[in-house]
Amino acid sequence: MKRILLMAVVALLLFACNNNTDKSDAANPAPAQAPVILKASLASTKCLPCGDMELEEGAIADTMTVDGKTYGFCSAECKQAFAANPAQFLTQP
Ligand SMILES: [Zn+2]
């Protein structure tokens, strides 16, 4: 009987830990409310830091809005590169 109680406590603790992880994720600046980013909503269908790499529908890792235009990125690294100097990528035709 004690073993069952112990397992229940462990399960509760694991559940509590998961909840804490979710809370820390929610505190991150990355938006979690948009699970699918449509290419049609973006100013460019390419990941600008990658150059000519076309973004895959449904595989857009993150977005950033500059001057009212939303740009999509294949990865968080690309978003960071873009955020560091957006003008560097936006001067391209
Ligand atoms: Zn990229």
PDB file of the backbone (N, CA, C, O) and the ligand in Angstrom, with CONECT records:
HET     ZN  A 101       1
ATOM      1  N   MET A   1       0.838  -1.217   0.000  1.00  0.00           N
ATOM      2  CA  MET A   1       0.000   0.000   0.000  1.00  0.00           C
ATOM      3  C   MET A   1       0.865   1.257   0.000  1.00  0.00           C
ATOM      4  O   MET A   1       0.592   2.210  -0.730  1.00  0.00           O
ATOM      5  N   LYS A   2       1.914   1.248   0.828  1.00  0.00           N
ATOM      6  CA  LYS A   2       2.771   2.437   0.906  1.00  0.00           C
ATOM      7  C   LYS A   2       3.414   2.734  -0.443  1.00  0.00           C
ATOM      8  O   LYS A   2       3.607   3.884  -0.837  1.00  0.00           O
ATOM      9  N   ARG A   3       3.742   1.620  -1.143  1.00  0.00           N
ATOM     10  CA  ARG A   3       4.406   1.802  -2.441  1.00  0.00           C
ATOM     11  C   ARG A   3       3.478   2.539  -3.417  1.00  0.00           C
ATOM     12  O   ARG A   3       3.917   3.407  -4.171  1.00  0.00           O
ATOM     13  N   ILE A   4       2.210   2.182  -3.388  1.00  0.00           N
ATOM     14  CA  ILE A   4       1.241   2.843  -4.277  1.00  0.00           C
ATOM     15  C   ILE A   4       1.141   4.332  -3.943  1.00  0.00           C
ATOM     16  O   ILE A   4       1.101   5.188  -4.827  1.00  0.00           O
ATOM     17  N   LEU A   5       1.101   4.611  -2.637  1.00  0.00           N
ATOM     18  CA  LEU A   5       1.042   6.014  -2.213  1.00  0.00           C
ATOM     19  C   LEU A   5       2.279   6.770  -2.692  1.00  0.00           C
ATOM     20  O   LEU A   5       2.189   7.903  -3.165  1.00  0.00           O
ATOM     21  N   LEU A   6       3.444   6.115  -2.560  1.00  0.00           N
ATOM     22  CA  LEU A   6       4.695   6.753  -2.979  1.00  0.00           C
ATOM     23  C   LEU A   6       4.657   7.069  -4.473  1.00  0.00           C
ATOM     24  O   LEU A   6       5.059   8.147  -4.909  1.00  0.00           O
ATOM     25  N   MET A   7       4.155   6.085  -5.255  1.00  0.00           N
ATOM     26  CA  MET A   7       4.084   6.307  -6.701  1.00  0.00           C
ATOM     27  C   MET A   7       3.144   7.464  -7.026  1.00  0.00           C
ATOM     28  O   MET A   7       3.404   8.255  -7.933  1.00  0.00           O
ATOM     29  N   ALA A   8       2.053   7.550  -6.275  1.00  0.00           N
ATOM     30  CA  ALA A   8       1.104   8.641  -6.504  1.00  0.00           C
ATOM     31  C   ALA A   8       1.765   9.975  -6.213  1.00  0.00           C
ATOM     32  O   ALA A   8       1.568  10.950  -6.939  1.00  0.00           O
ATOM     33  N   VAL A   9       2.563  10.013  -5.130  1.00  0.00           N
ATOM     34  CA  VAL A   9       3.255  11.258  -4.769  1.00  0.00           C
ATOM     35  C   VAL A   9       4.258  11.630  -5.868  1.00  0.00           C
ATOM     36  O   VAL A   9       4.357  12.789  -6.272  1.00  0.00           O
ATOM     37  N   VAL A  10       5.007  10.608  -6.348  1.00  0.00           N
ATOM     38  CA  VAL A  10       5.994  10.863  -7.404  1.00  0.00           C
ATOM     39  C   VAL A  10       5.299  11.392  -8.651  1.00  0.00           C
ATOM     40  O   VAL A  10       5.770  12.332  -9.292  1.00  0.00           O
ATOM     41  N   ALA A  11       4.161  10.766  -8.988  1.00  0.00           N
ATOM     42  CA  ALA A  11       3.421  11.202 -10.160  1.00  0.00           C
ATOM     43  C   ALA A  11       2.953  12.640  -9.996  1.00  0.00           C
ATOM     44  O   ALA A  11       3.002  13.428 -10.941  1.00  0.00           O
ATOM     45  N   LEU A  12       2.504  12.977  -8.809  1.00  0.00           N
ATOM     46  CA  LEU A  12       2.065  14.352  -8.545  1.00  0.00           C
ATOM     47  C   LEU A  12       3.229  15.324  -8.683  1.00  0.00           C
ATOM     48  O   LEU A  12       3.086  16.411  -9.242  1.00  0.00           O
ATOM     49  N   LEU A  13       4.405  14.907  -8.156  1.00  0.00           N
ATOM     50  CA  LEU A  13       5.579  15.773  -8.238  1.00  0.00           C
ATOM     51  C   LEU A  13       5.974  15.995  -9.697  1.00  0.00           C
ATOM     52  O   LEU A  13       6.298  17.113 -10.100  1.00  0.00           O
ATOM     53  N   LEU A  14       5.941  14.903 -10.493  1.00  0.00           N
ATOM     54  CA  LEU A  14       6.286  15.031 -11.909  1.00  0.00           C
ATOM     55  C   LEU A  14       5.307  15.979 -12.593  1.00  0.00           C
ATOM     56  O   LEU A  14       5.698  16.822 -13.400  1.00  0.00           O
ATOM     57  N   PHE A  15       4.048  15.827 -12.260  1.00  0.00           N
ATOM     58  CA  PHE A  15       3.018  16.689 -12.842  1.00  0.00           C
ATOM     59  C   PHE A  15       3.289  18.143 -12.471  1.00  0.00           C
ATOM     60  O   PHE A  15       3.179  19.046 -13.301  1.00  0.00           O
ATOM     61  N   ALA A  16       3.648  18.350 -11.190  1.00  0.00           N
ATOM     62  CA  ALA A  16       3.933  19.710 -10.728  1.00  0.00           C
ATOM     63  C   ALA A  16       5.133  20.275 -11.476  1.00  0.00           C
ATOM     64  O   ALA A  16       5.145  21.451 -11.840  1.00  0.00           O
ATOM     65  N   CYS A  17       6.146  19.434 -11.708  1.00  0.00           N
ATOM     66  CA  CYS A  17       7.332  19.888 -12.426  1.00  0.00           C
ATOM     67  C   CYS A  17       6.955  20.310 -13.847  1.00  0.00           C
ATOM     68  O   CYS A  17       7.406  21.344 -14.339  1.00  0.00           O
ATOM     69  N   ASN A  18       6.123  19.496 -14.498  1.00  0.00           N
ATOM     70  CA  ASN A  18       5.690  19.834 -15.851  1.00  0.00           C
ATOM     71  C   ASN A  18       4.974  21.176 -15.861  1.00  0.00           C
ATOM     72  O   ASN A  18       5.180  21.995 -16.757  1.00  0.00           O
ATOM     73  N   ASN A  19       4.147  21.389 -14.875  1.00  0.00           N
ATOM     74  CA  ASN A  19       3.442  22.665 -14.786  1.00  0.00           C
ATOM     75  C   ASN A  19       4.420  23.817 -14.653  1.00  0.00           C
ATOM     76  O   ASN A  19       4.243  24.864 -15.275  1.00  0.00           O
ATOM     77  N   ASN A  20       5.452  23.624 -13.840  1.00  0.00           N
ATOM     78  CA  ASN A  20       6.449  24.679 -13.667  1.00  0.00           C
ATOM     79  C   ASN A  20       7.156  24.970 -14.979  1.00  0.00           C
ATOM     80  O   ASN A  20       7.414  26.128 -15.309  1.00  0.00           O
ATOM     81  N   THR A  21       7.473  23.908 -15.734  1.00  0.00           N
ATOM     82  CA  THR A  21       8.142  24.097 -17.018  1.00  0.00           C
ATOM     83  C   THR A  21       7.256  24.913 -17.945  1.00  0.00           C
ATOM     84  O   THR A  21       7.732  25.812 -18.639  1.00  0.00           O
ATOM     85  N   ASP A  22       5.966  24.597 -17.954  1.00  0.00           N
ATOM     86  CA  ASP A  22       5.038  25.329 -18.809  1.00  0.00           C
ATOM     87  C   ASP A  22       5.007  26.805 -18.426  1.00  0.00           C
ATOM     88  O   ASP A  22       4.960  27.683 -19.287  1.00  0.00           O
ATOM     89  N   LYS A  23       5.033  27.061 -17.121  1.00  0.00           N
ATOM     90  CA  LYS A  23       4.973  28.447 -16.678  1.00  0.00           C
ATOM     91  C   LYS A  23       6.211  29.209 -17.121  1.00  0.00           C
ATOM     92  O   LYS A  23       6.108  30.354 -17.562  1.00  0.00           O
ATOM     93  N   SER A  24       7.399  28.581 -17.007  1.00  0.00           N
ATOM     94  CA  SER A  24       8.618  29.277 -17.408  1.00  0.00           C
ATOM     95  C   SER A  24       8.617  29.504 -18.917  1.00  0.00           C
ATOM     96  O   SER A  24       9.129  30.519 -19.389  1.00  0.00           O
ATOM     97  N   ASP A  25       8.043  28.560 -19.686  1.00  0.00           N
ATOM     98  CA  ASP A  25       7.926  28.758 -21.124  1.00  0.00           C
ATOM     99  C   ASP A  25       7.025  29.944 -21.429  1.00  0.00           C
ATOM    100  O   ASP A  25       7.306  30.737 -22.327  1.00  0.00           O
ATOM    101  N   ALA A  26       5.942  30.057 -20.675  1.00  0.00           N
ATOM    102  CA  ALA A  26       4.989  31.143 -20.919  1.00  0.00           C
ATOM    103  C   ALA A  26       5.628  32.483 -20.621  1.00  0.00           C
ATOM    104  O   ALA A  26       5.211  33.506 -21.165  1.00  0.00           O
ATOM    105  N   ALA A  27       6.641  32.489 -19.759  1.00  0.00           N
ATOM    106  CA  ALA A  27       7.307  33.738 -19.417  1.00  0.00           C
ATOM    107  C   ALA A  27       8.278  34.159 -20.513  1.00  0.00           C
ATOM    108  O   ALA A  27       8.717  35.309 -20.540  1.00  0.00           O
ATOM    109  N   ASN A  28       8.616  33.242 -21.415  1.00  0.00           N
ATOM    110  CA  ASN A  28       9.523  33.580 -22.507  1.00  0.00           C
ATOM    111  C   ASN A  28       8.843  34.525 -23.487  1.00  0.00           C
ATOM    112  O   ASN A  28       7.620  34.502 -23.617  1.00  0.00           O
ATOM    113  N   PRO A  29       9.616  35.353 -24.175  1.00  0.00           N
ATOM    114  CA  PRO A  29       9.018  36.304 -25.126  1.00  0.00           C
ATOM    115  C   PRO A  29       8.432  35.637 -26.364  1.00  0.00           C
ATOM    116  O   PRO A  29       7.589  36.229 -27.038  1.00  0.00           O
ATOM    117  N   ALA A  30       8.865  34.408 -26.678  1.00  0.00           N
ATOM    118  CA  ALA A  30       8.351  33.729 -27.864  1.00  0.00           C
ATOM    119  C   ALA A  30       6.858  33.482 -27.717  1.00  0.00           C
ATOM    120  O   ALA A  30       6.417  32.921 -26.715  1.00  0.00           O
ATOM    121  N   PRO A  31       6.068  33.902 -28.721  1.00  0.00           N
ATOM    122  CA  PRO A  31       4.616  33.708 -28.621  1.00  0.00           C
ATOM    123  C   PRO A  31       4.236  32.244 -28.763  1.00  0.00           C
ATOM    124  O   PRO A  31       4.727  31.552 -29.654  1.00  0.00           O
ATOM    125  N   ALA A  32       3.355  31.770 -27.877  1.00  0.00           N
ATOM    126  CA  ALA A  32       2.947  30.370 -27.909  1.00  0.00           C
ATOM    127  C   ALA A  32       1.517  30.223 -28.421  1.00  0.00           C
ATOM    128  O   ALA A  32       1.014  29.108 -28.558  1.00  0.00           O
ATOM    129  N   GLN A  33       0.864  31.352 -28.702  1.00  0.00           N
ATOM    130  CA  GLN A  33      -0.552  31.287 -29.046  1.00  0.00           C
ATOM    131  C   GLN A  33      -0.787  31.047 -30.532  1.00  0.00           C
ATOM    132  O   GLN A  33      -1.934  30.889 -30.951  1.00  0.00           O
ATOM    133  N   ALA A  34       0.280  31.015 -31.342  1.00  0.00           N
ATOM    134  CA  ALA A  34       0.115  30.807 -32.777  1.00  0.00           C
ATOM    135  C   ALA A  34       0.839  29.539 -33.207  1.00  0.00           C
ATOM    136  O   ALA A  34       1.994  29.609 -33.626  1.00  0.00           O
ATOM    137  N   PRO A  35       0.194  28.389 -33.114  1.00  0.00           N
ATOM    138  CA  PRO A  35       0.850  27.115 -33.412  1.00  0.00           C
ATOM    139  C   PRO A  35       1.208  26.965 -34.890  1.00  0.00           C
ATOM    140  O   PRO A  35       2.236  26.374 -35.223  1.00  0.00           O
ATOM    141  N   VAL A  36       0.370  27.494 -35.772  1.00  0.00           N
ATOM    142  CA  VAL A  36       0.656  27.385 -37.202  1.00  0.00           C
ATOM    143  C   VAL A  36       0.754  28.781 -37.806  1.00  0.00           C
ATOM    144  O   VAL A  36      -0.166  29.592 -37.698  1.00  0.00           O
ATOM    145  N   ILE A  37       1.894  29.038 -38.445  1.00  0.00           N
ATOM    146  CA  ILE A  37       2.105  30.330 -39.093  1.00  0.00           C
ATOM    147  C   ILE A  37       1.959  30.125 -40.597  1.00  0.00           C
ATOM    148  O   ILE A  37       2.691  29.336 -41.195  1.00  0.00           O
ATOM    149  N   LEU A  38       1.024  30.828 -41.197  1.00  0.00           N
ATOM    150  CA  LEU A  38       0.783  30.655 -42.626  1.00  0.00           C
ATOM    151  C   LEU A  38       1.688  31.582 -43.430  1.00  0.00           C
ATOM    152  O   LEU A  38       1.881  32.751 -43.092  1.00  0.00           O
ATOM    153  N   LYS A  39       2.238  31.017 -44.508  1.00  0.00           N
ATOM    154  CA  LYS A  39       3.115  31.814 -45.358  1.00  0.00           C
ATOM    155  C   LYS A  39       2.371  33.019 -45.935  1.00  0.00           C
ATOM    156  O   LYS A  39       2.963  34.073 -46.167  1.00  0.00           O
ATOM    157  N   ALA A  40       1.071  32.850 -46.164  1.00  0.00           N
ATOM    158  CA  ALA A  40       0.281  33.934 -46.760  1.00  0.00           C
ATOM    159  C   ALA A  40       0.258  35.166 -45.865  1.00  0.00           C
ATOM    160  O   ALA A  40       0.000  36.273 -46.336  1.00  0.00           O
ATOM    161  N   SER A  41       0.529  34.975 -44.568  1.00  0.00           N
ATOM    162  CA  SER A  41       0.490  36.105 -43.643  1.00  0.00           C
ATOM    163  C   SER A  41       1.845  36.813 -43.566  1.00  0.00           C
ATOM    164  O   SER A  41       1.990  37.798 -42.842  1.00  0.00           O
ATOM    165  N   LEU A  42       2.828  36.318 -44.306  1.00  0.00           N
ATOM    166  CA  LEU A  42       4.183  36.863 -44.203  1.00  0.00           C
ATOM    167  C   LEU A  42       4.495  37.807 -45.363  1.00  0.00           C
ATOM    168  O   LEU A  42       3.945  37.678 -46.456  1.00  0.00           O
ATOM    169  N   ALA A  43       5.395  38.762 -45.097  1.00  0.00           N
ATOM    170  CA  ALA A  43       5.818  39.707 -46.129  1.00  0.00           C
ATOM    171  C   ALA A  43       6.748  39.020 -47.132  1.00  0.00           C
ATOM    172  O   ALA A  43       6.841  39.443 -48.284  1.00  0.00           O
ATOM    173  N   SER A  44       7.431  37.967 -46.698  1.00  0.00           N
ATOM    174  CA  SER A  44       8.322  37.219 -47.579  1.00  0.00           C
ATOM    175  C   SER A  44       8.119  35.725 -47.326  1.00  0.00           C
ATOM    176  O   SER A  44       7.943  35.308 -46.181  1.00  0.00           O
ATOM    177  N   THR A  45       8.143  34.926 -48.384  1.00  0.00           N
ATOM    178  CA  THR A  45       7.984  33.488 -48.205  1.00  0.00           C
ATOM    179  C   THR A  45       9.335  32.805 -47.989  1.00  0.00           C
ATOM    180  O   THR A  45       9.424  31.579 -47.924  1.00  0.00           O
ATOM    181  N   LYS A  46      10.384  33.624 -47.879  1.00  0.00           N
ATOM    182  CA  LYS A  46      11.719  33.073 -47.668  1.00  0.00           C
ATOM    183  C   LYS A  46      12.241  33.443 -46.292  1.00  0.00           C
ATOM    184  O   LYS A  46      11.850  34.450 -45.702  1.00  0.00           O
ATOM    185  N   CYS A  47      13.147  32.589 -45.793  1.00  0.00           N
ATOM    186  CA  CYS A  47      13.861  32.904 -44.559  1.00  0.00           C
ATOM    187  C   CYS A  47      15.005  33.831 -44.944  1.00  0.00           C
ATOM    188  O   CYS A  47      16.018  33.377 -45.477  1.00  0.00           O
ATOM    189  N   LEU A  48      14.856  35.118 -44.682  1.00  0.00           N
ATOM    190  CA  LEU A  48      15.815  36.103 -45.188  1.00  0.00           C
ATOM    191  C   LEU A  48      17.254  35.850 -44.728  1.00  0.00           C
ATOM    192  O   LEU A  48      18.164  35.956 -45.550  1.00  0.00           O
ATOM    193  N   PRO A  49      17.504  35.524 -43.464  1.00  0.00           N
ATOM    194  CA  PRO A  49      18.892  35.250 -43.062  1.00  0.00           C
ATOM    195  C   PRO A  49      19.495  34.067 -43.815  1.00  0.00           C
ATOM    196  O   PRO A  49      20.715  33.989 -43.960  1.00  0.00           O
ATOM    197  N   CYS A  50      18.664  33.150 -44.292  1.00  0.00           N
ATOM    198  CA  CYS A  50      19.158  31.994 -45.045  1.00  0.00           C
ATOM    199  C   CYS A  50      19.360  32.339 -46.517  1.00  0.00           C
ATOM    200  O   CYS A  50      19.918  31.540 -47.269  1.00  0.00           O
ATOM    201  N   GLY A  51      18.912  33.520 -46.934  1.00  0.00           N
ATOM    202  CA  GLY A  51      19.034  33.870 -48.334  1.00  0.00           C
ATOM    203  C   GLY A  51      17.859  33.371 -49.137  1.00  0.00           C
ATOM    204  O   GLY A  51      16.737  33.849 -48.969  1.00  0.00           O
ATOM    205  N   ASP A  52      18.108  32.407 -50.013  1.00  0.00           N
ATOM    206  CA  ASP A  52      17.073  31.961 -50.950  1.00  0.00           C
ATOM    207  C   ASP A  52      16.244  30.792 -50.425  1.00  0.00           C
ATOM    208  O   ASP A  52      15.474  30.191 -51.175  1.00  0.00           O
ATOM    209  N   MET A  53      16.397  30.468 -49.147  1.00  0.00           N
ATOM    210  CA  MET A  53      15.689  29.284 -48.668  1.00  0.00           C
ATOM    211  C   MET A  53      14.201  29.564 -48.492  1.00  0.00           C
ATOM    212  O   MET A  53      13.806  30.385 -47.664  1.00  0.00           O
ATOM    213  N   GLU A  54      13.381  28.873 -49.278  1.00  0.00           N
ATOM    214  CA  GLU A  54      11.932  29.009 -49.194  1.00  0.00           C
ATOM    215  C   GLU A  54      11.446  28.381 -47.892  1.00  0.00           C
ATOM    216  O   GLU A  54      11.862  27.282 -47.526  1.00  0.00           O
ATOM    217  N   LEU A  55      10.562  29.091 -47.200  1.00  0.00           N
ATOM    218  CA  LEU A  55      10.017  28.542 -45.960  1.00  0.00           C
ATOM    219  C   LEU A  55       8.999  27.463 -46.280  1.00  0.00           C
ATOM    220  O   LEU A  55       8.224  27.580 -47.229  1.00  0.00           O
ATOM    221  N   GLU A  56       9.011  26.413 -45.476  1.00  0.00           N
ATOM    222  CA  GLU A  56       8.038  25.338 -45.626  1.00  0.00           C
ATOM    223  C   GLU A  56       6.767  25.710 -44.886  1.00  0.00           C
ATOM    224  O   GLU A  56       6.807  26.128 -43.729  1.00  0.00           O
ATOM    225  N   GLU A  57       5.631  25.553 -45.568  1.00  0.00           N
ATOM    226  CA  GLU A  57       4.345  25.809 -44.900  1.00  0.00           C
ATOM    227  C   GLU A  57       4.215  24.899 -43.683  1.00  0.00           C
ATOM    228  O   GLU A  57       4.406  23.686 -43.776  1.00  0.00           O
ATOM    229  N   GLY A  58       3.888  25.501 -42.546  1.00  0.00           N
ATOM    230  CA  GLY A  58       3.720  24.722 -41.325  1.00  0.00           C
ATOM    231  C   GLY A  58       5.013  24.447 -40.587  1.00  0.00           C
ATOM    232  O   GLY A  58       4.992  23.873 -39.498  1.00  0.00           O
ATOM    233  N   ALA A  59       6.155  24.853 -41.168  1.00  0.00           N
ATOM    234  CA  ALA A  59       7.440  24.602 -40.514  1.00  0.00           C
ATOM    235  C   ALA A  59       8.169  25.913 -40.239  1.00  0.00           C
ATOM    236  O   ALA A  59       9.399  25.958 -40.218  1.00  0.00           O
ATOM    237  N   ILE A  60       7.406  26.967 -40.032  1.00  0.00           N
ATOM    238  CA  ILE A  60       7.993  28.265 -39.741  1.00  0.00           C
ATOM    239  C   ILE A  60       8.192  28.359 -38.235  1.00  0.00           C
ATOM    240  O   ILE A  60       7.236  28.333 -37.460  1.00  0.00           O
ATOM    241  N   ALA A  61       9.461  28.469 -37.840  1.00  0.00           N
ATOM    242  CA  ALA A  61       9.786  28.373 -36.413  1.00  0.00           C
ATOM    243  C   ALA A  61       9.353  29.613 -35.643  1.00  0.00           C
ATOM    244  O   ALA A  61       8.909  29.529 -34.498  1.00  0.00           O
ATOM    245  N   ASP A  62       9.492  30.771 -36.296  1.00  0.00           N
ATOM    246  CA  ASP A  62       9.179  31.993 -35.565  1.00  0.00           C
ATOM    247  C   ASP A  62       8.970  33.134 -36.556  1.00  0.00           C
ATOM    248  O   ASP A  62       9.307  33.017 -37.735  1.00  0.00           O
ATOM    249  N   THR A  63       8.422  34.212 -36.074  1.00  0.00           N
ATOM    250  CA  THR A  63       8.207  35.388 -36.917  1.00  0.00           C
ATOM    251  C   THR A  63       8.626  36.646 -36.168  1.00  0.00           C
ATOM    252  O   THR A  63       8.768  36.661 -34.945  1.00  0.00           O
ATOM    253  N   MET A  64       8.818  37.698 -36.957  1.00  0.00           N
ATOM    254  CA  MET A  64       9.118  39.000 -36.354  1.00  0.00           C
ATOM    255  C   MET A  64       8.495  40.051 -37.246  1.00  0.00           C
ATOM    256  O   MET A  64       8.537  39.945 -38.472  1.00  0.00           O
ATOM    257  N   THR A  65       7.910  41.076 -36.620  1.00  0.00           N
ATOM    258  CA  THR A  65       7.254  42.131 -37.387  1.00  0.00           C
ATOM    259  C   THR A  65       8.113  43.389 -37.379  1.00  0.00           C
ATOM    260  O   THR A  65       8.495  43.894 -36.323  1.00  0.00           O
ATOM    261  N   VAL A  66       8.408  43.883 -38.584  1.00  0.00           N
ATOM    262  CA  VAL A  66       9.189  45.110 -38.739  1.00  0.00           C
ATOM    263  C   VAL A  66       8.412  46.033 -39.672  1.00  0.00           C
ATOM    264  O   VAL A  66       8.047  45.641 -40.780  1.00  0.00           O
ATOM    265  N   ASP A  67       8.160  47.262 -39.219  1.00  0.00           N
ATOM    266  CA  ASP A  67       7.425  48.246 -40.017  1.00  0.00           C
ATOM    267  C   ASP A  67       6.089  47.680 -40.512  1.00  0.00           C
ATOM    268  O   ASP A  67       5.679  47.944 -41.643  1.00  0.00           O
ATOM    269  N   GLY A  68       5.425  46.914 -39.676  1.00  0.00           N
ATOM    270  CA  GLY A  68       4.109  46.391 -40.018  1.00  0.00           C
ATOM    271  C   GLY A  68       4.139  45.162 -40.910  1.00  0.00           C
ATOM    272  O   GLY A  68       3.088  44.622 -41.254  1.00  0.00           O
ATOM    273  N   LYS A  69       5.334  44.711 -41.289  1.00  0.00           N
ATOM    274  CA  LYS A  69       5.453  43.507 -42.122  1.00  0.00           C
ATOM    275  C   LYS A  69       6.000  42.367 -41.275  1.00  0.00           C
ATOM    276  O   LYS A  69       6.937  42.539 -40.495  1.00  0.00           O
ATOM    277  N   THR A  70       5.390  41.198 -41.450  1.00  0.00           N
ATOM    278  CA  THR A  70       5.798  40.046 -40.660  1.00  0.00           C
ATOM    279  C   THR A  70       6.700  39.148 -41.493  1.00  0.00           C
ATOM    280  O   THR A  70       6.360  38.765 -42.612  1.00  0.00           O
ATOM    281  N   TYR A  71       7.849  38.823 -40.931  1.00  0.00           N
ATOM    282  CA  TYR A  71       8.801  37.953 -41.611  1.00  0.00           C
ATOM    283  C   TYR A  71       8.903  36.629 -40.857  1.00  0.00           C
ATOM    284  O   TYR A  71       8.889  36.597 -39.627  1.00  0.00           O
ATOM    285  N   GLY A  72       9.007  35.542 -41.613  1.00  0.00           N
ATOM    286  CA  GLY A  72       9.097  34.221 -41.014  1.00  0.00           C
ATOM    287  C   GLY A  72      10.518  33.696 -41.056  1.00  0.00           C
ATOM    288  O   GLY A  72      11.321  34.092 -41.900  1.00  0.00           O
ATOM    289  N   PHE A  73      10.814  32.792 -40.124  1.00  0.00           N
ATOM    290  CA  PHE A  73      12.163  32.235 -40.041  1.00  0.00           C
ATOM    291  C   PHE A  73      12.105  30.725 -39.858  1.00  0.00           C
ATOM    292  O   PHE A  73      11.177  30.189 -39.252  1.00  0.00           O
ATOM    293  N   CYS A  74      13.128  30.048 -40.402  1.00  0.00           N
ATOM    294  CA  CYS A  74      13.165  28.592 -40.316  1.00  0.00           C
ATOM    295  C   CYS A  74      13.605  28.142 -38.928  1.00  0.00           C
ATOM    296  O   CYS A  74      13.361  26.999 -38.543  1.00  0.00           O
ATOM    297  N   SER A  75      14.252  29.033 -38.172  1.00  0.00           N
ATOM    298  CA  SER A  75      14.753  28.637 -36.859  1.00  0.00           C
ATOM    299  C   SER A  75      14.893  29.860 -35.965  1.00  0.00           C
ATOM    300  O   SER A  75      14.876  30.997 -36.436  1.00  0.00           O
ATOM    301  N   ALA A  76      15.031  29.608 -34.668  1.00  0.00           N
ATOM    302  CA  ALA A  76      15.212  30.705 -33.708  1.00  0.00           C
ATOM    303  C   ALA A  76      16.533  31.421 -33.974  1.00  0.00           C
ATOM    304  O   ALA A  76      16.646  32.625 -33.741  1.00  0.00           O
ATOM    305  N   GLU A  77      17.539  30.682 -34.463  1.00  0.00           N
ATOM    306  CA  GLU A  77      18.838  31.282 -34.753  1.00  0.00           C
ATOM    307  C   GLU A  77      18.699  32.333 -35.849  1.00  0.00           C
ATOM    308  O   GLU A  77      19.307  33.402 -35.786  1.00  0.00           O
ATOM    309  N   CYS A  78      17.870  32.003 -36.874  1.00  0.00           N
ATOM    310  CA  CYS A  78      17.672  32.942 -37.974  1.00  0.00           C
ATOM    311  C   CYS A  78      16.951  34.188 -37.478  1.00  0.00           C
ATOM    312  O   CYS A  78      17.259  35.300 -37.906  1.00  0.00           O
ATOM    313  N   LYS A  79      15.995  34.003 -36.581  1.00  0.00           N
ATOM    314  CA  LYS A  79      15.287  35.163 -36.047  1.00  0.00           C
ATOM    315  C   LYS A  79      16.254  36.058 -35.284  1.00  0.00           C
ATOM    316  O   LYS A  79      16.193  37.284 -35.384  1.00  0.00           O
ATOM    317  N   GLN A  80      17.146  35.435 -34.523  1.00  0.00           N
ATOM    318  CA  GLN A  80      18.123  36.219 -33.757  1.00  0.00           C
ATOM    319  C   GLN A  80      19.034  37.004 -34.691  1.00  0.00           C
ATOM    320  O   GLN A  80      19.344  38.168 -34.438  1.00  0.00           O
ATOM    321  N   ALA A  81      19.462  36.353 -35.782  1.00  0.00           N
ATOM    322  CA  ALA A  81      20.328  37.018 -36.745  1.00  0.00           C
ATOM    323  C   ALA A  81      19.595  38.197 -37.372  1.00  0.00           C
ATOM    324  O   ALA A  81      20.174  39.266 -37.568  1.00  0.00           O
ATOM    325  N   PHE A  82      18.321  37.996 -37.684  1.00  0.00           N
ATOM    326  CA  PHE A  82      17.508  39.050 -38.287  1.00  0.00           C
ATOM    327  C   PHE A  82      17.285  40.179 -37.287  1.00  0.00           C
ATOM    328  O   PHE A  82      17.410  41.354 -37.633  1.00  0.00           O
ATOM    329  N   ALA A  83      16.954  39.823 -36.048  1.00  0.00           N
ATOM    330  CA  ALA A  83      16.642  40.825 -35.028  1.00  0.00           C
ATOM    331  C   ALA A  83      17.856  41.687 -34.718  1.00  0.00           C
ATOM    332  O   ALA A  83      17.715  42.854 -34.353  1.00  0.00           O
ATOM    333  N   ALA A  84      19.055  41.114 -34.864  1.00  0.00           N
ATOM    334  CA  ALA A  84      20.279  41.851 -34.550  1.00  0.00           C
ATOM    335  C   ALA A  84      20.478  43.015 -35.523  1.00  0.00           C
ATOM    336  O   ALA A  84      21.035  44.052 -35.162  1.00  0.00           O
ATOM    337  N   ASN A  85      20.008  42.824 -36.779  1.00  0.00           N
ATOM    338  CA  ASN A  85      20.187  43.887 -37.772  1.00  0.00           C
ATOM    339  C   ASN A  85      19.201  43.698 -38.918  1.00  0.00           C
ATOM    340  O   ASN A  85      19.590  43.238 -39.992  1.00  0.00           O
ATOM    341  N   PRO A  86      17.952  44.039 -38.714  1.00  0.00           N
ATOM    342  CA  PRO A  86      16.928  43.805 -39.744  1.00  0.00           C
ATOM    343  C   PRO A  86      17.252  44.507 -41.062  1.00  0.00           C
ATOM    344  O   PRO A  86      16.983  43.970 -42.137  1.00  0.00           O
ATOM    345  N   ALA A  87      17.828  45.708 -40.979  1.00  0.00           N
ATOM    346  CA  ALA A  87      18.088  46.491 -42.195  1.00  0.00           C
ATOM    347  C   ALA A  87      19.022  45.742 -43.149  1.00  0.00           C
ATOM    348  O   ALA A  87      18.919  45.869 -44.369  1.00  0.00           O
ATOM    349  N   GLN A  88      19.918  44.975 -42.577  1.00  0.00           N
ATOM    350  CA  GLN A  88      20.876  44.213 -43.392  1.00  0.00           C
ATOM    351  C   GLN A  88      20.152  43.267 -44.343  1.00  0.00           C
ATOM    352  O   GLN A  88      20.616  43.022 -45.457  1.00  0.00           O
ATOM    353  N   PHE A  89      19.015  42.739 -43.901  1.00  0.00           N
ATOM    354  CA  PHE A  89      18.280  41.760 -44.724  1.00  0.00           C
ATOM    355  C   PHE A  89      17.180  42.425 -45.537  1.00  0.00           C
ATOM    356  O   PHE A  89      16.799  41.920 -46.593  1.00  0.00           O
ATOM    357  N   LEU A  90      16.667  43.549 -45.058  1.00  0.00           N
ATOM    358  CA  LEU A  90      15.532  44.176 -45.719  1.00  0.00           C
ATOM    359  C   LEU A  90      15.943  45.050 -46.894  1.00  0.00           C
ATOM    360  O   LEU A  90      15.082  45.468 -47.668  1.00  0.00           O
ATOM    361  N   THR A  91      17.225  45.340 -47.054  1.00  0.00           N
ATOM    362  CA  THR A  91      17.664  46.162 -48.178  1.00  0.00           C
ATOM    363  C   THR A  91      17.708  45.348 -49.462  1.00  0.00           C
ATOM    364  O   THR A  91      17.806  45.912 -50.551  1.00  0.00           O
ATOM    365  N   GLN A  92      17.635  44.012 -49.343  1.00  0.00           N
ATOM    366  CA  GLN A  92      17.634  43.170 -50.536  1.00  0.00           C
ATOM    367  C   GLN A  92      16.295  43.305 -51.260  1.00  0.00           C
ATOM    368  O   GLN A  92      15.258  43.500 -50.625  1.00  0.00           O
ATOM    369  N   PRO A  93      16.320  43.201 -52.583  1.00  0.00           N
ATOM    370  CA  PRO A  93      15.082  43.358 -53.367  1.00  0.00           C
ATOM    371  C   PRO A  93      14.081  42.244 -53.113  1.00  0.00           C
ATOM    372  O   PRO A  93      12.999  42.242 -53.699  1.00  0.00           O
TER     373      PRO A  93
HETATM  374 ZN    ZN A 101      16.718  30.367 -41.847  1.00  0.00          ZN2+
END
